[in-house]
């Protein structure tokens, strides 16, 4: 399972992701893709995000059952603490 959250990105990037995943809410994409497709989508998003931000969450074989990474200007930041991921929210 893969979840991608796009914030303040060009509409063309959202259109590109809609080819691979569904968009149940604006900017939130969900799907089941291979690791290769996941990495290529990440590359596409990080090179096309401009001043926006991207968060990617995917299933993994670890204690929490998922991994997370973010790029650019997002409203949250994943923080690794002894192998566990916590989210730090930015207050504006």
C-alpha positions in Angstrom: 0.0 0.0 0.0 1.3 3.5 -0.9 -0.1 6.8 0.3 1.2 10.1 -1.2 0.1 13.5 0.1 0.8 16.5 -2.2 0.7 20.0 -0.9 0.8 23.1 -3.1 2.1 21.3 -6.2 1.2 21.9 -9.9 -2.0 20.4 -11.1 -0.1 18.5 -13.8 1.7 16.5 -11.0 -1.6 15.5 -9.5 -2.7 14.4 -12.9 0.5 12.3 -13.3 -0.2 10.4 -10.1 -3.8 9.8 -10.9 -2.6 7.5 -13.7 -1.2 5.1 -11.0 -3.3 5.7 -7.9 -6.8 7.0 -6.8 -7.3 10.4 -5.3 -10.0 10.0 -2.5 -9.4 13.6 -1.3 -7.7 16.5 -3.0 -3.9 15.9 -2.9 -4.1 12.5 -1.2 -3.3 9.5 -3.4 -3.7 5.8 -2.4 -2.6 2.7 -4.4 -0.7 -0.5 -4.5 2.3 -0.3 -6.7 5.7 -2.1 -6.9 8.8 -0.7 -5.2 10.2 0.4 -8.6 7.1 2.4 -9.4 7.1 3.9 -5.9 10.6 5.1 -6.3 9.9 6.5 -9.8 6.8 8.3 -8.5 8.9 9.8 -5.7 11.5 11.0 -8.1 8.8 12.5 -10.4 7.2 14.3 -7.4 10.5 15.6 -5.9 11.6 17.0 -9.3 8.2 18.6 -10.1 7.0 19.8 -6.7 8.4 23.4 -7.3 7.7 25.2 -4.0 5.2 22.6 -2.8 5.7 19.5 -0.7 5.3 15.7 -0.9 4.9 13.1 1.8 5.1 9.4 1.0 4.0 6.5 3.3 4.3 2.9 2.3 3.9 -0.6 3.8 7.1 -2.0 5.3 8.2 -5.0 7.3 9.2 -3.1 10.5 7.7 -2.5 14.0 5.2 0.1 12.8 4.4 -1.6 9.5 5.2 1.4 7.4 7.9 3.9 6.4 7.5 7.6 5.7 9.5 10.3 4.0 8.8 13.9 3.0 10.2 16.5 0.7 9.8 20.3 0.3 7.3 22.5 2.1 4.9 20.3 4.0 2.8 20.9 7.1 4.5 18.1 8.9 7.9 16.5 9.4 8.6 12.8 10.1 11.1 12.4 12.9 13.0 9.1 13.5 13.4 8.2 17.2 15.2 4.9 17.8 13.6 3.3 14.8 10.1 4.7 15.4 8.7 7.5 13.3 6.9 10.3 14.9 5.3 13.3 13.2 6.1 16.9 14.1 3.4 19.3 13.0 4.4 22.8 12.0 2.2 25.6 13.6 1.8 28.6 11.4 
